[in-house]
Amino acid sequence: MKRKVFVAGVGMIPFSKPGKSEPYMVMGERAAKLALEDARVPYAEVQQAYVSYVYGDSTAGQAAIYRVGLTGIPVFNLNNNCSSGSSALYLARQAVESGMVECAIALGFEQMVPGALKGAYDDRPSPMARFAETMSELQGYDDAAPRASQFFGGAGRDYMKQYGIRADTFARISVKARQHAARNPLAVFRDTVTLDQVMAAPTVFEPLTRLQCCPPTCGAAAAILCSEDFARRHGLDAKVFIAAQAMTTDTPSTFDKRDMRQLVGYDMTQAAAAQVYEAAGIGPEDLDVVELHDCFTANELITYEGLGLTPEGTAEKFIVEGDNTYGGRVVTNPSGGLLSKGHPLGATGLAQCAELTWQLRGQADQRQVEGARLALQHNLGLGGACVVTLYQAA
């Protein structure tokens, strides 16, 4: 890392179900202003903006940013599927770290519609075509099930085949997610559920029931990044910095290993995490809190191992013994995660950033992980990209 990059401020609005939110540009404006207020930085000091969303027209980023101010700065619009928010964070961090700018904003928002994710165009080849073809070769295709659930449900099936775990092991992750979200006033689902309720919910794609799939969500979140010099000059109370960050995309193993786990990004996750640990000089055993990409319970389970939180083949023991929650080895998704907090695609990575910043500042209220000093963020997008970010308390 060339220069230390601080997270000077974060902002997040309450996430909501489709049809219950404000328009995307209003949500984006609110999140950006919250982050600026948190940082105590006037918008005029921001030199670049990186704005992420998946479902929206060109220059939607400008439409949101212009409501904050018309300062003429560069505004970059980003779409990297579900990893869009952390991709915006990655570029903002690069700009500050390199010395190109002293202060940048990363903003993400999404105004979603009810139902399963689907492409915006039907008159051209899909960017996901190779992934879908490989999935069909490995396990067939179910026209009645949402495509995303087939990708991640298939990954869960392959894990079950190799290690013989119980189907309700995945369901325990949903129970944990709701317990955590019950403490988060910004989450969509705050009612707790029992293991029996999760298992009895309608099956979406074996082994996943409806309560094991993240909901379509509307929302926005933002982060203000700055250099150490900028923080000092402006008297900012910068308590959190990015200790390491890595972004990976697919390699031949995604398709060549003939395993659904690789097709949904396991190797990308493992590679990004390894780069971060090496750059920071730490190991997964040093982490206090993790926000990871739990779009489906199956992905949370395999990601435990991809990030090295527990050795390969031991995720069931990790879950059953409570090592993934308060009082265990490492608290995962204290926010409630995508499963319960919600998953507005372009905002998710920045909502994770906000949660971990609050954790390291000691501002997470009922969700606070006591004594948290090192926090890891994992954000994944099929098609594909994976961003892993390590935050440290200054």
C-alpha positions in Angstrom: 0.0 0.0 0.0 1.5 3.3 -1.1 -0.3 5.6 1.3 -2.5 4.8 4.2 -6.2 5.3 3.3 -8.7 6.1 6.0 -12.4 5.6 6.1 -13.3 9.1 7.2 -17.1 8.6 7.1 -19.8 6.1 6.3 -23.5 6.4 5.7 -26.3 4.0 5.1 -30.1 4.3 4.9 -32.5 1.7 6.2 -33.0 -1.0 3.6 -36.5 -1.8 2.4 -38.5 -4.1 0.2 -39.1 -3.2 -3.5 -41.9 -0.7 -3.9 -41.4 0.7 -0.4 -38.3 2.9 -1.1 -37.6 6.4 -2.4 -36.3 6.7 -6.0 -32.7 5.6 -6.4 -31.3 9.2 -6.7 -33.0 10.2 -3.5 -31.6 7.2 -1.6 -28.2 7.8 -3.1 -28.3 11.5 -2.0 -29.3 10.6 1.5 -26.5 8.0 1.9 -23.9 10.3 0.5 -24.9 13.1 2.9 -24.9 10.8 5.8 -21.3 9.8 5.0 -20.2 13.4 4.5 -21.8 14.3 7.8 -20.2 11.4 9.6 -16.8 12.4 8.2 -17.4 16.1 8.9 -16.2 16.9 5.4 -17.9 19.4 3.1 -18.8 18.0 -0.3 -16.6 20.7 -1.9 -13.6 18.8 -0.6 -14.4 15.6 -2.4 -12.4 15.3 -5.6 -13.8 12.1 -7.2 -16.9 10.0 -7.0 -17.3 6.3 -7.8 -20.9 5.3 -7.9 -22.2 1.7 -8.2 -25.5 0.2 -9.2 -26.6 -2.8 -11.3 -30.1 -2.0 -12.5 -30.1 1.5 -13.8 -29.5 3.7 -16.8 -26.2 5.3 -17.7 -25.1 8.3 -15.6 -27.5 7.3 -12.8 -24.5 8.0 -10.6 -24.5 11.7 -11.7 -28.2 11.9 -11.0 -27.6 11.0 -7.4 -24.4 12.9 -6.9 -25.7 16.1 -8.5 -28.3 16.2 -5.7 -25.4 16.5 -3.3 -23.6 19.2 -5.2 -22.5 20.4 -8.7 -18.8 20.7 -8.3 -17.7 19.4 -11.7 -15.7 16.5 -10.3 -15.2 13.2 -12.2 -18.1 10.8 -11.5 -17.6 7.1 -12.5 -20.5 4.7 -12.9 -19.8 1.1 -12.0 -21.6 -2.2 -12.6 -19.8 -5.4 -11.4 -22.9 -7.3 -10.5 -23.2 -8.0 -6.8 -19.7 -6.8 -6.1 -20.3 -3.4 -7.5 -20.2 -1.5 -4.2 -16.9 -2.9 -3.1 -15.6 -2.3 -6.7 -16.4 1.4 -6.2 -14.6 1.3 -2.8 -11.6 -0.4 -4.5 -11.3 2.3 -7.1 -11.8 5.1 -4.6 -9.1 3.5 -2.4 -6.7 3.3 -5.3 -7.2 7.0 -6.2 -6.4 8.1 -2.7 -3.6 5.6 -2.1 -1.8 6.6 -5.4 -1.9 10.3 -4.5 -4.2 11.1 -7.4 -6.7 12.6 -5.0 -6.8 13.4 -1.2 -10.5 12.6 -0.7 -13.0 10.5 -2.7 -16.5 9.2 -2.2 -17.8 5.7 -3.0 -21.6 5.6 -3.3 -23.8 2.6 -4.0 -27.6 2.3 -4.5 -30.2 0.0 -5.9 -33.9 0.4 -6.7 -35.0 -3.2 -7.3 -38.2 -4.8 -8.3 -39.8 -7.9 -6.7 -38.8 -11.4 -7.7 -35.7 -13.2 -8.8 -32.8 -11.5 -10.5 -32.8 -11.5 -14.3 -31.0 -9.8 -17.1 -32.1 -6.5 -18.5 -31.8 -7.5 -22.2 -33.1 -10.5 -24.2 -31.8 -9.4 -27.7 -28.1 -10.1 -27.1 -25.8 -12.8 -25.5 -25.8 -12.8 -21.7 -22.5 -12.1 -19.9 -23.5 -15.1 -17.8 -23.9 -17.5 -20.7 -20.6 -19.4 -20.1 -21.5 -19.8 -16.4 -25.0 -21.0 -17.2 -23.8 -23.5 -19.9 -21.3 -24.9 -17.4 -23.9 -25.2 -14.7 -26.3 -27.0 -17.1 -23.5 -29.4 -18.0 -22.8 -30.2 -14.4 -26.3 -30.4 -12.9 -28.9 -29.6 -15.6 -31.2 -26.6 -15.5 -34.5 -26.2 -13.7 -36.8 -23.8 -15.5 -38.9 -23.5 -12.4 -36.2 -22.3 -10.1 -34.4 -18.9 -10.0 -31.1 -19.1 -11.8 -29.0 -17.7 -8.9 -30.5 -20.2 -6.5 -29.4 -23.0 -8.9 -25.8 -21.7 -8.9 -25.5 -21.4 -5.2 -27.7 -24.3 -4.3 -25.6 -26.4 -6.6 -22.5 -25.3 -4.8 -24.2 -26.4 -1.6 -25.0 -29.8 -3.1 -21.4 -30.4 -4.2 -20.3 -29.6 -0.7 -22.8 -32.0 0.8 -21.7 -34.7 -1.6 -18.0 -34.3 -0.6 -18.4 -33.9 3.2 -21.8 -35.5 4.0 -23.1 -32.7 6.0 -26.8 -32.3 7.0 -29.1 -30.1 5.0 -30.2 -28.3 8.2 -26.6 -27.1 8.7 -27.3 -24.5 6.0 -30.5 -23.5 7.7 -28.6 -22.7 10.9 -27.0 -19.8 9.1 -30.4 -18.3 8.5 -31.2 -18.6 12.1 -28.0 -16.8 13.0 -28.5 -14.1 10.4 -32.0 -13.2 11.8 -30.6 -13.2 15.4 -28.0 -10.7 14.3 -30.4 -8.6 12.2 -32.8 -8.3 15.2 -30.2 -5.9 16.6 -29.9 -3.9 13.4 -32.4 -1.1 12.9 -31.3 -0.7 9.3 -32.1 -4.3 8.3 -35.1 -5.5 6.3 -35.9 -8.7 8.3 -35.6 -8.2 12.0 -37.9 -11.0 13.2 -36.0 -14.1 14.5 -36.8 -17.5 13.1 -36.3 -21.0 14.4 -34.5 -23.9 12.6 -37.8 -25.6 12.1 -39.3 -22.5 10.4 -36.3 -22.2 8.1 -36.5 -25.9 7.1 -40.3 -25.8 6.7 -40.2 -22.8 4.3 -40.9 -23.6 0.6 -38.0 -25.1 -1.2 -36.5 -22.8 -3.8 -33.7 -25.2 -5.0 -32.6 -28.1 -2.9 -31.1 -27.7 -0.3 -32.2 -24.1 -0.1 -35.5 -23.0 1.3 -37.0 -19.5 0.8 -35.6 -18.3 4.2 -32.1 -19.3 3.0 -32.1 -16.9 0.0 -31.5 -13.1 0.3 -34.4 -10.9 -0.7 -34.5 -8.3 -3.5 -33.9 -5.0 -1.6 -33.7 -1.3 -2.2 -31.2 0.9 -0.4 -28.0 3.0 -0.5 -24.7 3.3 1.4 -21.6 5.4 1.0 -18.1 5.9 2.3 -15.7 8.8 2.3 -12.0 7.8 1.9 -9.1 10.2 2.5 -5.4 10.3 3.0 -3.7 10.6 6.3 -2.5 14.1 5.4 -6.1 15.1 4.5 -7.4 13.8 7.8 -4.7 15.6 9.8 -5.2 18.9 7.9 -9.0 18.8 8.5 -8.8 17.6 12.1 -10.8 14.5 11.2 -11.3 11.8 13.9 -10.1 9.0 11.5 -10.1 5.8 13.5 -10.3 3.2 10.7 -8.0 2.6 7.8 -7.9 0.0 5.0 -5.0 -2.2 5.9 -5.1 -4.3 2.7 -7.4 -4.9 -0.3 -7.5 -7.3 -3.2 -9.8 -7.8 -6.2 -9.8 -11.0 -8.2 -11.7 -12.3 -11.3 -12.2 -15.8 -12.7 -9.4 -18.0 -13.8 -9.6 -21.3 -15.8 -10.3 -23.2 -12.6 -13.7 -21.6 -12.4 -14.8 -23.8 -15.4 -12.2 -26.5 -15.5 -12.6 -28.0 -12.0 -16.1 -29.1 -12.9 -17.4 -28.2 -9.4 -20.2 -25.8 -8.7 -18.3 -24.3 -5.8 -15.6 -23.0 -8.2 -18.3 -21.8 -10.6 -19.7 -19.5 -7.9 -16.3 -18.0 -7.0 -14.7 -20.2 -4.4 -11.2 -19.9 -6.0 -11.6 -16.1 -6.5 -12.4 -15.8 -2.8 -9.5 -17.9 -1.7 -7.1 -16.0 -4.0 -8.3 -12.6 -2.9 -8.2 -13.5 0.8 -4.6 -14.9 0.5 -3.4 -11.7 -1.2 -4.9 -9.6 1.7 -3.5 -11.8 4.4 -0.1 -11.7 2.8 -0.1 -7.9 2.3 -1.2 -7.2 5.9 1.0 -9.8 7.5 -1.9 -11.5 9.3 -3.9 -14.7 9.2 -7.6 -15.4 9.4 -7.1 -16.4 13.0 -6.4 -12.7 13.8 -9.8 -11.5 12.6 -12.4 -10.3 15.1 -15.4 -9.7 12.8 -16.3 -10.5 9.2 -19.0 -9.3 6.8 -19.1 -11.9 4.0 -21.3 -12.4 0.9 -24.2 -14.5 2.2 -26.5 -14.2 -0.8 -27.5 -17.8 0.0 -26.7 -19.8 3.1 -24.7 -22.2 0.9 -22.4 -19.4 -0.1 -21.8 -18.3 3.5 -20.9 -21.9 4.4 -18.3 -22.4 1.6 -17.0 -18.8 2.1 -16.0 -19.7 5.7 -13.5 -22.1 4.1 -12.6 -19.9 1.2 -11.6 -17.1 3.6 -9.7 -19.6 5.8 -12.0 -19.0 8.8 -12.1 -22.7 9.3 -10.2 -25.5 7.5 -11.7 -27.1 4.4 -14.3 -29.7 5.3 -14.9 -28.3 8.8 -17.7 -25.7 8.1 -20.4 -27.8 9.7 -18.5 -28.1 13.0 -17.7 -24.4 12.8 -21.5 -23.6 12.5 -22.9 -26.2 15.0 -20.4 -25.1 17.7 -21.3 -21.4 17.3 -17.8 -20.3 16.1 -19.4 -18.0 13.6 -21.2 -15.8 16.1 -20.9 -13.9 19.4 -18.8 -15.9 21.9 -17.3 -18.0 19.1 -14.1 -17.8 17.1 -15.1 -14.9 14.8 -18.4 -13.0 14.5 -19.7 -13.3 10.9 -22.3 -10.9 9.5 -23.2 -9.0 12.7 -25.4 -6.8 10.5 -27.6 -9.7 9.6 -25.8 -10.0 6.2 -27.5 -10.1 2.8 -29.9 -12.8 4.1 -31.5 -10.5 6.7 -30.1 -7.0 6.3 -31.0 -7.2 2.6 -29.1 -7.1 -0.7 -29.5 -3.9 -2.8 -26.9 -5.0 -5.3 -25.0 -1.8 -5.9 -25.1 -0.8 -2.2 -24.2 -4.1 -0.6 -20.4 -3.7 -0.6 -20.6 -0.2 0.9 -23.1 -1.3 3.5 -20.6 -4.0 4.6 -18.0 -1.2 4.8 -20.3 0.9 7.0 -21.0 -2.0 9.4 -17.3 -2.9 9.8 -16.3 0.8 10.3 -18.9 1.1 13.0 -17.6 -2.1 14.6 -14.0 -0.9 14.7 -15.1 2.5 16.1 -17.1 0.8 18.8 -20.3 2.3 17.5 -22.3 -0.8 16.6 -24.6 -0.6 19.6 -26.3 -4.0 20.4 -24.3 -5.6 17.6 -20.9 -4.5 18.9 -18.1 -7.1 18.8 -16.2 -6.4 21.9 -12.6 -5.2 21.3 -12.8 -5.5 17.6 -9.5 -4.4 15.9 -9.4 -6.2 12.6 -12.4 -6.6 10.3 -12.6 -8.4 7.0 -15.1 -7.7 4.2 -15.9 -10.2 1.4 -18.1 -9.1 -1.6 -18.7 -11.4 -4.6 -20.3 -10.9 -8.0 -20.8 -13.8 -10.5 -19.6 -13.1 -13.9 -17.3 -12.3 -12.0 -15.4 -10.4 -9.4 -14.5 -10.8 -5.8 -13.3 -8.0 -3.5 -11.8 -8.7 -0.1 -10.9 -5.7 2.2 -9.2 -5.7 5.5 -10.0 -2.8 7.9 -8.0 -2.0 11.0 -8.6 0.3 14.0 -6.1 3.1 14.0 
